[in-house]
């Protein structure tokens, strides 16, 4: 069964890269929820989320080499979506650290009883750079070193904005 699913996915990708709109639509519909779950954490609203996600799917369809191995399709799709997010916010990421630092308070523990919805809503209200770094580090598991390479910033920049994001989230939860 797994072999059949991989062959089906391989066929869909091949047809999508050849410009077959039906195959692209089927691939989009099949992985819409997966891609949406990634992008919604980074975007402040659903409209921006869909724009980012669609840009990622366009890259997937336009670049046959974007998927290395069919078995790792979801991992590769996640990387494509994260790169789409970073490209979308590239102008805002280039802000200097000094311009973007907000006031910080004490580091408060986040209430464990919060629902996923409340936490997602709070994360979406974070300033762009804080939101991106928080998601990359805390949710997607990237190290500060990996984040610094992806965003072309220093490790300390990533660490500082993660700290600011956590403090901002804490103050929202109080």
C-alpha positions in Angstrom: 0.0 0.0 0.0 2.8 2.4 0.9 4.5 1.7 -2.4 1.2 2.4 -4.3 0.8 5.7 -2.4 4.4 6.7 -3.2 3.8 5.9 -6.9 0.6 7.9 -6.9 2.4 10.8 -5.3 5.3 10.5 -7.7 2.8 10.5 -10.7 1.0 13.6 -9.3 4.3 15.4 -8.8 5.5 14.5 -12.3 2.2 15.7 -13.9 2.2 18.8 -11.7 5.7 19.8 -12.9 4.6 19.2 -16.4 1.9 21.8 -15.9 -1.1 19.5 -15.6 -3.7 21.7 -13.7 -5.8 18.8 -12.6 -2.8 17.1 -10.9 -1.8 20.4 -9.3 -5.3 20.9 -8.0 -5.3 17.3 -6.6 -1.9 17.8 -4.9 -3.0 21.2 -3.5 -6.2 19.7 -2.1 -4.5 16.7 -0.7 -1.9 18.7 1.2 -3.8 21.9 1.8 -4.5 21.2 5.5 -0.9 20.1 6.1 0.5 23.3 4.6 -2.2 25.5 6.3 -1.2 24.2 9.7 2.4 25.3 9.0 1.6 28.7 7.6 -1.1 29.8 10.0 1.4 29.8 12.9 3.4 32.5 11.1 0.8 34.7 9.5 -1.2 37.3 11.5 -4.4 36.4 9.7 -5.9 33.9 7.3 -5.5 36.1 4.2 -1.8 36.4 4.6 -1.6 32.7 5.5 -3.3 31.7 2.2 -1.0 34.0 0.2 2.1 32.5 1.8 0.8 29.0 1.3 -0.1 29.6 -2.3 3.4 31.0 -3.0 4.8 27.8 -1.5 2.6 25.6 -3.7 3.6 27.7 -6.8 7.3 27.0 -6.0 6.5 23.3 -5.6 4.8 23.2 -9.0 7.4 25.3 -10.8 10.6 23.6 -9.5 10.8 19.9 -10.0 14.0 19.7 -8.0 12.2 21.1 -4.9 11.3 17.5 -3.8 14.3 15.3 -3.4 12.7 12.0 -2.3 9.0 11.0 -2.4 9.3 9.3 0.9 10.2 12.6 2.5 7.5 14.6 0.7 5.9 16.2 3.8 9.3 17.2 5.2 10.3 18.8 1.9 6.9 20.5 1.7 7.3 21.9 5.2 10.7 23.3 4.2 9.2 24.9 1.1 6.4 26.5 3.2 8.9 27.8 5.7 11.0 29.3 2.9 7.9 30.8 1.5 7.2 32.4 4.9 10.7 33.8 5.1 10.6 35.2 1.6 7.2 36.8 2.3 8.6 38.6 5.4 12.1 39.2 4.1 11.7 43.0 4.1 10.6 43.0 7.7 13.3 40.6 8.8 15.9 43.0 7.6 14.9 45.5 10.3 17.8 46.2 12.6 17.8 44.7 16.1 17.7 48.2 17.6 14.6 49.3 15.7 12.7 46.2 16.6 13.4 45.7 20.3 10.3 46.3 22.4 10.0 46.9 26.1 10.2 43.6 28.1 8.9 42.8 31.5 9.5 39.8 33.8 9.6 36.3 32.4 6.2 34.9 33.5 5.2 31.3 33.1 2.5 30.8 30.5 -0.8 29.4 31.9 -1.0 25.7 31.1 -4.7 25.8 30.8 -4.6 27.9 27.6 -6.3 26.3 24.6 -4.4 25.9 21.4 -6.7 28.5 19.9 -5.8 31.1 22.5 -2.1 30.4 22.1 -2.3 30.5 18.3 -4.2 33.8 18.5 -1.5 35.3 20.8 1.3 34.1 18.6 -0.3 35.7 15.6 -0.4 39.0 17.4 3.4 39.0 17.9 5.5 41.4 15.8 6.6 39.6 12.6 10.2 38.9 13.6 9.3 37.6 17.0 6.5 35.4 15.5 8.8 33.9 12.9 11.7 33.1 15.3 9.3 31.8 18.0 7.7 29.4 15.5 10.9 28.3 13.9 12.5 27.6 17.3 9.7 26.5 19.6 7.3 24.8 17.2 9.4 23.6 14.3 12.5 22.8 16.4 15.2 24.7 14.6 18.3 25.7 16.5 19.4 29.4 16.8 22.3 28.5 14.5 19.9 27.1 11.8 17.6 30.1 12.2 20.5 32.5 11.8 21.5 30.8 8.6 18.0 30.8 7.2 17.3 34.4 8.0 20.9 35.7 7.4 21.1 37.1 11.0 23.3 36.4 14.0 22.7 33.8 16.6 22.3 36.5 19.2 19.6 38.2 17.1 17.6 34.9 17.0 18.1 34.4 20.8 17.1 38.0 21.6 13.9 37.8 19.6 12.9 34.5 21.0 13.4 36.0 24.5 11.2 39.0 23.4 8.6 36.7 21.9 8.3 34.7 25.1 8.1 37.8 27.2 5.5 39.3 24.9 3.4 36.1 25.0 3.7 36.0 28.8 2.4 39.6 29.1 -0.5 38.8 26.8 -1.5 35.8 28.9 -1.6 37.7 32.2 
